[in-house]
């Protein structure tokens, strides 16, 4: 089973990179979305970036995708 690596960017900045085995890239992306939802449940992103993200890499650390949550405030 291929190994994928996640790098988390949360309210405290870039977190540690962790490796997991998944059957496919799509399964790894689904897990990245779930992890991002958990991060948002712990607290929404703050300024200056207003963003949370999970970056997905393959076994050789080649970037495959980045799943982001961006919080925007729109003045009315």
PDB file of N, CA, C and O in Angstrom, chain B, residues numbered from 101:
ATOM      1  N   UNK B 101       0.852  -1.171   0.000  1.00  0.00           N
ATOM      2  CA  UNK B 101       0.000   0.000   0.000  1.00  0.00           C
ATOM      3  C   UNK B 101       0.896   1.232   0.000  1.00  0.00           C
ATOM      4  O   UNK B 101       1.854   1.294   0.771  1.00  0.00           O
ATOM      5  N   UNK B 102       0.599   2.223  -0.859  1.00  0.00           N
ATOM      6  CA  UNK B 102       1.441   3.418  -0.921  1.00  0.00           C
ATOM      7  C   UNK B 102       1.337   4.269   0.346  1.00  0.00           C
ATOM      8  O   UNK B 102       0.305   4.302   1.016  1.00  0.00           O
ATOM      9  N   UNK B 103       2.422   4.942   0.645  1.00  0.00           N
ATOM     10  CA  UNK B 103       2.479   5.824   1.808  1.00  0.00           C
ATOM     11  C   UNK B 103       2.366   7.267   1.330  1.00  0.00           C
ATOM     12  O   UNK B 103       2.977   7.658   0.335  1.00  0.00           O
ATOM     13  N   UNK B 104       1.574   8.047   2.057  1.00  0.00           N
ATOM     14  CA  UNK B 104       1.380   9.462   1.762  1.00  0.00           C
ATOM     15  C   UNK B 104       1.744  10.256   3.010  1.00  0.00           C
ATOM     16  O   UNK B 104       1.636   9.756   4.130  1.00  0.00           O
ATOM     17  N   UNK B 105       2.172  11.486   2.808  1.00  0.00           N
ATOM     18  CA  UNK B 105       2.569  12.357   3.910  1.00  0.00           C
ATOM     19  C   UNK B 105       1.678  13.594   3.924  1.00  0.00           C
ATOM     20  O   UNK B 105       1.349  14.153   2.878  1.00  0.00           O
ATOM     21  N   UNK B 106       1.293  14.009   5.132  1.00  0.00           N
ATOM     22  CA  UNK B 106       0.497  15.220   5.334  1.00  0.00           C
ATOM     23  C   UNK B 106       1.360  16.238   6.048  1.00  0.00           C
ATOM     24  O   UNK B 106       2.069  15.915   7.001  1.00  0.00           O
ATOM     25  N   UNK B 107       1.292  17.472   5.576  1.00  0.00           N
ATOM     26  CA  UNK B 107       1.897  18.581   6.315  1.00  0.00           C
ATOM     27  C   UNK B 107       0.763  19.541   6.649  1.00  0.00           C
ATOM     28  O   UNK B 107       0.045  20.013   5.767  1.00  0.00           O
ATOM     29  N   UNK B 108       0.617  19.818   7.945  1.00  0.00           N
ATOM     30  CA  UNK B 108      -0.486  20.641   8.424  1.00  0.00           C
ATOM     31  C   UNK B 108      -0.039  22.079   8.631  1.00  0.00           C
ATOM     32  O   UNK B 108       1.061  22.343   9.117  1.00  0.00           O
ATOM     33  N   UNK B 109      -0.914  23.002   8.254  1.00  0.00           N
ATOM     34  CA  UNK B 109      -0.699  24.417   8.536  1.00  0.00           C
ATOM     35  C   UNK B 109      -1.930  24.884   9.290  1.00  0.00           C
ATOM     36  O   UNK B 109      -3.022  24.966   8.728  1.00  0.00           O
ATOM     37  N   UNK B 110      -1.744  25.193  10.584  1.00  0.00           N
ATOM     38  CA  UNK B 110      -2.879  25.611  11.400  1.00  0.00           C
ATOM     39  C   UNK B 110      -2.639  26.990  11.982  1.00  0.00           C
ATOM     40  O   UNK B 110      -1.775  27.730  11.513  1.00  0.00           O
ATOM     41  N   UNK B 111      -3.405  27.332  13.004  1.00  0.00           N
ATOM     42  CA  UNK B 111      -3.293  28.677  13.599  1.00  0.00           C
ATOM     43  C   UNK B 111      -1.917  28.937  14.195  1.00  0.00           C
ATOM     44  O   UNK B 111      -1.533  30.093  14.372  1.00  0.00           O
ATOM     45  N   UNK B 112      -1.172  27.887  14.507  1.00  0.00           N
ATOM     46  CA  UNK B 112       0.161  28.036  15.084  1.00  0.00           C
ATOM     47  C   UNK B 112       1.268  27.986  14.039  1.00  0.00           C
ATOM     48  O   UNK B 112       2.445  28.085  14.384  1.00  0.00           O
ATOM     49  N   UNK B 113       0.909  27.834  12.773  1.00  0.00           N
ATOM     50  CA  UNK B 113       1.908  27.756  11.701  1.00  0.00           C
ATOM     51  C   UNK B 113       2.033  26.344  11.166  1.00  0.00           C
ATOM     52  O   UNK B 113       1.129  25.527  11.334  1.00  0.00           O
ATOM     53  N   UNK B 114       3.153  26.058  10.522  1.00  0.00           N
ATOM     54  CA  UNK B 114       3.367  24.755   9.910  1.00  0.00           C
ATOM     55  C   UNK B 114       3.622  23.718  10.994  1.00  0.00           C
ATOM     56  O   UNK B 114       4.470  23.901  11.867  1.00  0.00           O
ATOM     57  N   UNK B 115       2.877  22.638  10.921  1.00  0.00           N
ATOM     58  CA  UNK B 115       3.027  21.567  11.891  1.00  0.00           C
ATOM     59  C   UNK B 115       3.939  20.479  11.370  1.00  0.00           C
ATOM     60  O   UNK B 115       4.615  20.638  10.354  1.00  0.00           O
ATOM     61  N   UNK B 116       3.942  19.401  12.071  1.00  0.00           N
ATOM     62  CA  UNK B 116       4.802  18.293  11.702  1.00  0.00           C
ATOM     63  C   UNK B 116       4.218  17.529  10.524  1.00  0.00           C
ATOM     64  O   UNK B 116       3.011  17.545  10.281  1.00  0.00           O
ATOM     65  N   UNK B 117       5.090  16.876   9.818  1.00  0.00           N
ATOM     66  CA  UNK B 117       4.679  16.041   8.699  1.00  0.00           C
ATOM     67  C   UNK B 117       4.540  14.615   9.202  1.00  0.00           C
ATOM     68  O   UNK B 117       5.414  14.105   9.903  1.00  0.00           O
ATOM     69  N   UNK B 118       3.437  13.976   8.840  1.00  0.00           N
ATOM     70  CA  UNK B 118       3.204  12.601   9.263  1.00  0.00           C
ATOM     71  C   UNK B 118       2.898  11.732   8.058  1.00  0.00           C
ATOM     72  O   UNK B 118       2.351  12.216   7.067  1.00  0.00           O
ATOM     73  N   UNK B 119       3.244  10.459   8.129  1.00  0.00           N
ATOM     74  CA  UNK B 119       3.037   9.534   7.033  1.00  0.00           C
ATOM     75  C   UNK B 119       1.973   8.501   7.352  1.00  0.00           C
ATOM     76  O   UNK B 119       1.892   7.998   8.472  1.00  0.00           O
ATOM     77  N   UNK B 120       1.152   8.188   6.345  1.00  0.00           N
ATOM     78  CA  UNK B 120       0.081   7.210   6.477  1.00  0.00           C
ATOM     79  C   UNK B 120      -0.010   6.391   5.199  1.00  0.00           C
ATOM     80  O   UNK B 120       0.346   6.864   4.120  1.00  0.00           O
ATOM     81  N   UNK B 121      -0.485   5.172   5.330  1.00  0.00           N
ATOM     82  CA  UNK B 121      -0.707   4.339   4.156  1.00  0.00           C
ATOM     83  C   UNK B 121      -2.180   4.388   3.759  1.00  0.00           C
ATOM     84  O   UNK B 121      -3.069   4.267   4.602  1.00  0.00           O
ATOM     85  N   UNK B 122      -2.423   4.566   2.457  1.00  0.00           N
ATOM     86  CA  UNK B 122      -3.767   4.573   1.897  1.00  0.00           C
ATOM     87  C   UNK B 122      -3.764   3.762   0.613  1.00  0.00           C
ATOM     88  O   UNK B 122      -2.723   3.581  -0.018  1.00  0.00           O
ATOM     89  N   UNK B 123      -4.922   3.283   0.237  1.00  0.00           N
ATOM     90  CA  UNK B 123      -5.026   2.483  -0.972  1.00  0.00           C
ATOM     91  C   UNK B 123      -4.880   3.302  -2.242  1.00  0.00           C
ATOM     92  O   UNK B 123      -4.483   2.773  -3.280  1.00  0.00           O
ATOM     93  N   UNK B 124      -5.201   4.601  -2.170  1.00  0.00           N
ATOM     94  CA  UNK B 124      -5.162   5.441  -3.369  1.00  0.00           C
ATOM     95  C   UNK B 124      -4.974   6.902  -2.988  1.00  0.00           C
ATOM     96  O   UNK B 124      -5.084   7.286  -1.824  1.00  0.00           O
ATOM     97  N   UNK B 125      -4.688   7.700  -4.005  1.00  0.00           N
ATOM     98  CA  UNK B 125      -4.582   9.156  -3.801  1.00  0.00           C
ATOM     99  C   UNK B 125      -5.927   9.699  -3.350  1.00  0.00           C
ATOM    100  O   UNK B 125      -5.984  10.569  -2.482  1.00  0.00           O
ATOM    101  N   UNK B 126      -7.004   9.198  -3.928  1.00  0.00           N
ATOM    102  CA  UNK B 126      -8.335   9.685  -3.555  1.00  0.00           C
ATOM    103  C   UNK B 126      -8.648   9.394  -2.092  1.00  0.00           C
ATOM    104  O   UNK B 126      -9.262  10.222  -1.419  1.00  0.00           O
ATOM    105  N   UNK B 127      -8.239   8.243  -1.595  1.00  0.00           N
ATOM    106  CA  UNK B 127      -8.440   7.916  -0.182  1.00  0.00           C
ATOM    107  C   UNK B 127      -7.615   8.846   0.703  1.00  0.00           C
ATOM    108  O   UNK B 127      -8.083   9.268   1.761  1.00  0.00           O
ATOM    109  N   UNK B 128      -6.396   9.167   0.285  1.00  0.00           N
ATOM    110  CA  UNK B 128      -5.550  10.093   1.040  1.00  0.00           C
ATOM    111  C   UNK B 128      -6.160  11.497   1.040  1.00  0.00           C
ATOM    112  O   UNK B 128      -6.125  12.182   2.062  1.00  0.00           O
ATOM    113  N   UNK B 129      -6.716  11.929  -0.091  1.00  0.00           N
ATOM    114  CA  UNK B 129      -7.363  13.250  -0.164  1.00  0.00           C
ATOM    115  C   UNK B 129      -8.590  13.302   0.749  1.00  0.00           C
ATOM    116  O   UNK B 129      -8.833  14.313   1.407  1.00  0.00           O
ATOM    117  N   UNK B 130      -9.349  12.229   0.787  1.00  0.00           N
ATOM    118  CA  UNK B 130     -10.524  12.185   1.665  1.00  0.00           C
ATOM    119  C   UNK B 130     -10.102  12.314   3.129  1.00  0.00           C
ATOM    120  O   UNK B 130     -10.760  13.003   3.908  1.00  0.00           O
ATOM    121  N   UNK B 131      -9.012  11.657   3.497  1.00  0.00           N
ATOM    122  CA  UNK B 131      -8.504  11.771   4.867  1.00  0.00           C
ATOM    123  C   UNK B 131      -7.996  13.183   5.146  1.00  0.00           C
ATOM    124  O   UNK B 131      -8.180  13.698   6.249  1.00  0.00           O
ATOM    125  N   UNK B 132      -7.364  13.807   4.168  1.00  0.00           N
ATOM    126  CA  UNK B 132      -6.887  15.190   4.334  1.00  0.00           C
ATOM    127  C   UNK B 132      -8.070  16.122   4.594  1.00  0.00           C
ATOM    128  O   UNK B 132      -7.970  17.031   5.419  1.00  0.00           O
ATOM    129  N   UNK B 133      -9.173  15.908   3.907  1.00  0.00           N
ATOM    130  CA  UNK B 133     -10.374  16.725   4.139  1.00  0.00           C
ATOM    131  C   UNK B 133     -10.914  16.507   5.553  1.00  0.00           C
ATOM    132  O   UNK B 133     -11.325  17.457   6.220  1.00  0.00           O
ATOM    133  N   UNK B 134     -10.911  15.254   6.006  1.00  0.00           N
ATOM    134  CA  UNK B 134     -11.392  14.953   7.352  1.00  0.00           C
ATOM    135  C   UNK B 134     -10.506  15.618   8.405  1.00  0.00           C
ATOM    136  O   UNK B 134     -11.003  16.183   9.379  1.00  0.00           O
ATOM    137  N   UNK B 135      -9.186  15.546   8.200  1.00  0.00           N
ATOM    138  CA  UNK B 135      -8.238  16.181   9.125  1.00  0.00           C
ATOM    139  C   UNK B 135      -8.457  17.689   9.153  1.00  0.00           C
ATOM    140  O   UNK B 135      -8.421  18.303  10.220  1.00  0.00           O
ATOM    141  N   UNK B 136      -8.683  18.289   7.981  1.00  0.00           N
ATOM    142  CA  UNK B 136      -8.924  19.729   7.910  1.00  0.00           C
ATOM    143  C   UNK B 136     -10.196  20.103   8.679  1.00  0.00           C
ATOM    144  O   UNK B 136     -10.225  21.126   9.364  1.00  0.00           O
ATOM    145  N   UNK B 137     -11.229  19.296   8.571  1.00  0.00           N
ATOM    146  CA  UNK B 137     -12.465  19.551   9.316  1.00  0.00           C
ATOM    147  C   UNK B 137     -12.220  19.481  10.822  1.00  0.00           C
ATOM    148  O   UNK B 137     -12.763  20.289  11.575  1.00  0.00           O
ATOM    149  N   UNK B 138     -11.408  18.526  11.263  1.00  0.00           N
ATOM    150  CA  UNK B 138     -11.060  18.438  12.687  1.00  0.00           C
ATOM    151  C   UNK B 138     -10.288  19.671  13.143  1.00  0.00           C
ATOM    152  O   UNK B 138     -10.523  20.190  14.234  1.00  0.00           O
ATOM    153  N   UNK B 139      -9.362  20.140  12.297  1.00  0.00           N
ATOM    154  CA  UNK B 139      -8.596  21.334  12.638  1.00  0.00           C
ATOM    155  C   UNK B 139      -9.537  22.530  12.792  1.00  0.00           C
ATOM    156  O   UNK B 139      -9.382  23.319  13.724  1.00  0.00           O
ATOM    157  N   UNK B 140     -10.506  22.672  11.892  1.00  0.00           N
ATOM    158  CA  UNK B 140     -11.455  23.792  11.955  1.00  0.00           C
ATOM    159  C   UNK B 140     -12.328  23.688  13.194  1.00  0.00           C
ATOM    160  O   UNK B 140     -12.679  24.708  13.787  1.00  0.00           O
ATOM    161  N   UNK B 141     -12.686  22.476  13.598  1.00  0.00           N
ATOM    162  CA  UNK B 141     -13.502  22.287  14.796  1.00  0.00           C
ATOM    163  C   UNK B 141     -12.764  22.740  16.050  1.00  0.00           C
ATOM    164  O   UNK B 141     -13.387  23.135  17.036  1.00  0.00           O
ATOM    165  N   UNK B 142     -11.433  22.681  16.010  1.00  0.00           N
ATOM    166  CA  UNK B 142     -10.624  23.114  17.153  1.00  0.00           C
ATOM    167  C   UNK B 142     -10.454  24.630  17.200  1.00  0.00           C
ATOM    168  O   UNK B 142     -10.028  25.168  18.222  1.00  0.00           O
ATOM    169  N   UNK B 143     -10.774  25.316  16.125  1.00  0.00           N
ATOM    170  CA  UNK B 143     -10.671  26.770  16.082  1.00  0.00           C
ATOM    171  C   UNK B 143     -10.472  27.249  14.668  1.00  0.00           C
ATOM    172  O   UNK B 143      -9.647  26.714  13.927  1.00  0.00           O
ATOM    173  N   UNK B 144     -11.232  28.262  14.298  1.00  0.00           N
ATOM    174  CA  UNK B 144     -11.139  28.805  12.947  1.00  0.00           C
ATOM    175  C   UNK B 144      -9.815  29.554  12.748  1.00  0.00           C
ATOM    176  O   UNK B 144      -9.196  29.999  13.715  1.00  0.00           O
ATOM    177  N   UNK B 145      -9.393  29.687  11.495  1.00  0.00           N
ATOM    178  CA  UNK B 145      -8.134  30.384  11.231  1.00  0.00           C
ATOM    179  C   UNK B 145      -8.216  31.856  11.616  1.00  0.00           C
ATOM    180  O   UNK B 145      -9.294  32.448  11.650  1.00  0.00           O
ATOM    181  N   UNK B 146      -7.057  32.430  11.905  1.00  0.00           N
ATOM    182  CA  UNK B 146      -6.986  33.825  12.319  1.00  0.00           C
ATOM    183  C   UNK B 146      -6.060  34.606  11.390  1.00  0.00           C
ATOM    184  O   UNK B 146      -5.334  34.030  10.581  1.00  0.00           O
ATOM    185  N   UNK B 147      -6.105  35.933  11.526  1.00  0.00           N
ATOM    186  CA  UNK B 147      -5.247  36.824  10.739  1.00  0.00           C
ATOM    187  C   UNK B 147      -3.801  36.559  11.110  1.00  0.00           C
ATOM    188  O   UNK B 147      -3.562  36.137  12.241  1.00  0.00           O
ATOM    189  N   UNK B 148      -2.853  36.766  10.278  1.00  0.00           N
ATOM    190  CA  UNK B 148      -2.978  37.466   9.005  1.00  0.00           C
ATOM    191  C   UNK B 148      -3.358  36.558   7.839  1.00  0.00           C
ATOM    192  O   UNK B 148      -3.824  37.074   6.823  1.00  0.00           O
ATOM    193  N   UNK B 149      -3.190  35.253   7.922  1.00  0.00           N
ATOM    194  CA  UNK B 149      -3.460  34.395   6.762  1.00  0.00           C
ATOM    195  C   UNK B 149      -4.910  33.942   6.655  1.00  0.00           C
ATOM    196  O   UNK B 149      -5.405  33.720   5.550  1.00  0.00           O
ATOM    197  N   UNK B 150      -5.603  33.801   7.791  1.00  0.00           N
ATOM    198  CA  UNK B 150      -6.991  33.341   7.793  1.00  0.00           C
ATOM    199  C   UNK B 150      -7.172  32.043   7.021  1.00  0.00           C
ATOM    200  O   UNK B 150      -8.144  31.887   6.281  1.00  0.00           O
ATOM    201  N   UNK B 151      -6.237  31.108   7.192  1.00  0.00           N
ATOM    202  CA  UNK B 151      -6.252  29.880   6.416  1.00  0.00           C
ATOM    203  C   UNK B 151      -5.766  28.701   7.246  1.00  0.00           C
ATOM    204  O   UNK B 151      -4.864  28.836   8.072  1.00  0.00           O
ATOM    205  N   UNK B 152      -6.376  27.546   7.015  1.00  0.00           N
ATOM    206  CA  UNK B 152      -5.893  26.258   7.512  1.00  0.00           C
ATOM    207  C   UNK B 152      -5.654  25.398   6.272  1.00  0.00           C
ATOM    208  O   UNK B 152      -6.387  25.520   5.290  1.00  0.00           O
ATOM    209  N   UNK B 153      -4.651  24.538   6.302  1.00  0.00           N
ATOM    210  CA  UNK B 153      -4.449  23.673   5.145  1.00  0.00           C
ATOM    211  C   UNK B 153      -3.789  22.357   5.528  1.00  0.00           C
ATOM    212  O   UNK B 153      -3.108  22.241   6.547  1.00  0.00           O
ATOM    213  N   UNK B 154      -4.020  21.375   4.670  1.00  0.00           N
ATOM    214  CA  UNK B 154      -3.351  20.085   4.750  1.00  0.00           C
ATOM    215  C   UNK B 154      -2.739  19.854   3.375  1.00  0.00           C
ATOM    216  O   UNK B 154      -3.452  19.771   2.374  1.00  0.00           O
ATOM    217  N   UNK B 155      -1.424  19.752   3.333  1.00  0.00           N
ATOM    218  CA  UNK B 155      -0.736  19.493   2.070  1.00  0.00           C
ATOM    219  C   UNK B 155      -0.415  18.008   1.994  1.00  0.00           C
ATOM    220  O   UNK B 155       0.054  17.411   2.964  1.00  0.00           O
ATOM    221  N   UNK B 156      -0.669  17.424   0.839  1.00  0.00           N
ATOM    222  CA  UNK B 156      -0.510  15.993   0.624  1.00  0.00           C
ATOM    223  C   UNK B 156       0.677  15.731  -0.295  1.00  0.00           C
ATOM    224  O   UNK B 156       0.796  16.335  -1.361  1.00  0.00           O
ATOM    225  N   UNK B 157       1.558  14.817   0.134  1.00  0.00           N
ATOM    226  CA  UNK B 157       2.753  14.439  -0.626  1.00  0.00           C
ATOM    227  C   UNK B 157       2.754  12.925  -0.832  1.00  0.00           C
ATOM    228  O   UNK B 157       2.151  12.189  -0.052  1.00  0.00           O
ATOM    229  N   UNK B 158       3.434  12.461  -1.886  1.00  0.00           N
ATOM    230  CA  UNK B 158       3.587  11.025  -2.082  1.00  0.00           C
ATOM    231  C   UNK B 158       4.790  10.514  -1.287  1.00  0.00           C
ATOM    232  O   UNK B 158       5.388  11.255  -0.508  1.00  0.00           O
ATOM    233  N   UNK B 159       5.133   9.256  -1.489  1.00  0.00           N
ATOM    234  CA  UNK B 159       6.237   8.628  -0.740  1.00  0.00           C
ATOM    235  C   UNK B 159       7.558   9.351  -0.908  1.00  0.00           C
ATOM    236  O   UNK B 159       8.356   9.419   0.027  1.00  0.00           O
ATOM    237  N   UNK B 160       7.796   9.896  -2.102  1.00  0.00           N
ATOM    238  CA  UNK B 160       9.063  10.583  -2.374  1.00  0.00           C
ATOM    239  C   UNK B 160       8.982  12.082  -2.062  1.00  0.00           C
ATOM    240  O   UNK B 160       9.852  12.857  -2.459  1.00  0.00           O
ATOM    241  N   UNK B 161       7.920  12.477  -1.344  1.00  0.00           N
ATOM    242  CA  UNK B 161       7.696  13.866  -0.913  1.00  0.00           C
ATOM    243  C   UNK B 161       7.344  14.803  -2.078  1.00  0.00           C
ATOM    244  O   UNK B 161       7.510  16.018  -1.969  1.00  0.00           O
ATOM    245  N   UNK B 162       6.862  14.241  -3.182  1.00  0.00           N
ATOM    246  CA  UNK B 162       6.383  15.058  -4.299  1.00  0.00           C
ATOM    247  C   UNK B 162       5.000  15.580  -3.928  1.00  0.00           C
ATOM    248  O   UNK B 162       4.136  14.795  -3.538  1.00  0.00           O
ATOM    249  N   UNK B 163       4.767  16.903  -4.040  1.00  0.00           N
ATOM    250  CA  UNK B 163       3.455  17.448  -3.681  1.00  0.00           C
ATOM    251  C   UNK B 163       2.376  16.962  -4.649  1.00  0.00           C
ATOM    252  O   UNK B 163       2.557  16.966  -5.866  1.00  0.00           O
ATOM    253  N   UNK B 164       1.240  16.542  -4.064  1.00  0.00           N
ATOM    254  CA  UNK B 164       0.123  16.053  -4.868  1.00  0.00           C
ATOM    255  C   UNK B 164      -1.076  16.992  -4.832  1.00  0.00           C
ATOM    256  O   UNK B 164      -1.730  17.206  -5.852  1.00  0.00           O
ATOM    257  N   UNK B 165      -1.366  17.552  -3.662  1.00  0.00           N
ATOM    258  CA  UNK B 165      -2.533  18.420  -3.508  1.00  0.00           C
ATOM    259  C   UNK B 165      -2.423  19.187  -2.207  1.00  0.00           C
ATOM    260  O   UNK B 165      -1.691  18.805  -1.295  1.00  0.00           O
ATOM    261  N   UNK B 166      -3.164  20.273  -2.144  1.00  0.00           N
ATOM    262  CA  UNK B 166      -3.295  21.020  -0.892  1.00  0.00           C
ATOM    263  C   UNK B 166      -4.771  21.309  -0.698  1.00  0.00           C
ATOM    264  O   UNK B 166      -5.420  21.872  -1.580  1.00  0.00           O
ATOM    265  N   UNK B 167      -5.302  20.926   0.450  1.00  0.00           N
ATOM    266  CA  UNK B 167      -6.699  21.153   0.799  1.00  0.00           C
ATOM    267  C   UNK B 167      -6.710  22.324   1.775  1.00  0.00           C
ATOM    268  O   UNK B 167      -6.062  22.273   2.821  1.00  0.00           O
ATOM    269  N   UNK B 168      -7.455  23.388   1.428  1.00  0.00           N
ATOM    270  CA  UNK B 168      -7.437  24.611   2.248  1.00  0.00           C
ATOM    271  C   UNK B 168      -8.826  25.016   2.723  1.00  0.00           C
ATOM    272  O   UNK B 168      -9.835  24.763   2.065  1.00  0.00           O
ATOM    273  N   UNK B 169      -8.841  25.647   3.877  1.00  0.00           N
ATOM    274  CA  UNK B 169     -10.019  26.325   4.390  1.00  0.00           C
ATOM    275  C   UNK B 169      -9.612  27.776   4.595  1.00  0.00           C
ATOM    276  O   UNK B 169      -8.696  28.073   5.362  1.00  0.00           O
ATOM    277  N   UNK B 170     -10.304  28.679   3.900  1.00  0.00           N
ATOM    278  CA  UNK B 170      -9.986  30.103   3.991  1.00  0.00           C
ATOM    279  C   UNK B 170     -11.188  30.816   4.596  1.00  0.00           C
ATOM    280  O   UNK B 170     -12.321  30.631   4.154  1.00  0.00           O
ATOM    281  N   UNK B 171     -10.929  31.625   5.603  1.00  0.00           N
ATOM    282  CA  UNK B 171     -11.978  32.384   6.268  1.00  0.00           C
ATOM    283  C   UNK B 171     -11.923  33.826   5.770  1.00  0.00           C
ATOM    284  O   UNK B 171     -10.904  34.503   5.908  1.00  0.00           O
ATOM    285  N   UNK B 172     -13.021  34.283   5.193  1.00  0.00           N
ATOM    286  CA  UNK B 172     -13.082  35.657   4.687  1.00  0.00           C
ATOM    287  C   UNK B 172     -14.114  36.464   5.474  1.00  0.00           C
ATOM    288  O   UNK B 172     -15.182  35.965   5.830  1.00  0.00           O
ATOM    289  N   UNK B 173     -13.771  37.702   5.730  1.00  0.00           N
ATOM    290  CA  UNK B 173     -14.720  38.633   6.298  1.00  0.00           C
ATOM    291  C   UNK B 173     -15.013  39.673   5.238  1.00  0.00           C
ATOM    292  O   UNK B 173     -14.102  40.318   4.719  1.00  0.00           O
ATOM    293  N   UNK B 174     -16.290  39.835   4.917  1.00  0.00           N
ATOM    294  CA  UNK B 174     -16.693  40.759   3.860  1.00  0.00           C
ATOM    295  C   UNK B 174     -17.504  41.870   4.484  1.00  0.00           C
ATOM    296  O   UNK B 174     -18.581  41.633   5.031  1.00  0.00           O
ATOM    297  N   UNK B 175     -16.985  43.091   4.401  1.00  0.00           N
ATOM    298  CA  UNK B 175     -17.689  44.248   4.964  1.00  0.00           C
ATOM    299  C   UNK B 175     -18.937  44.550   4.140  1.00  0.00           C
ATOM    300  O   UNK B 175     -18.927  44.449   2.913  1.00  0.00           O
ATOM    301  N   UNK B 176     -19.991  44.915   4.822  1.00  0.00           N
ATOM    302  CA  UNK B 176     -21.262  45.257   4.155  1.00  0.00           C
ATOM    303  C   UNK B 176     -21.651  46.663   4.466  1.00  0.00           C
ATOM    304  O   UNK B 176     -22.687  47.135   3.998  1.00  0.00           O
TER     305      UNK B 176
END
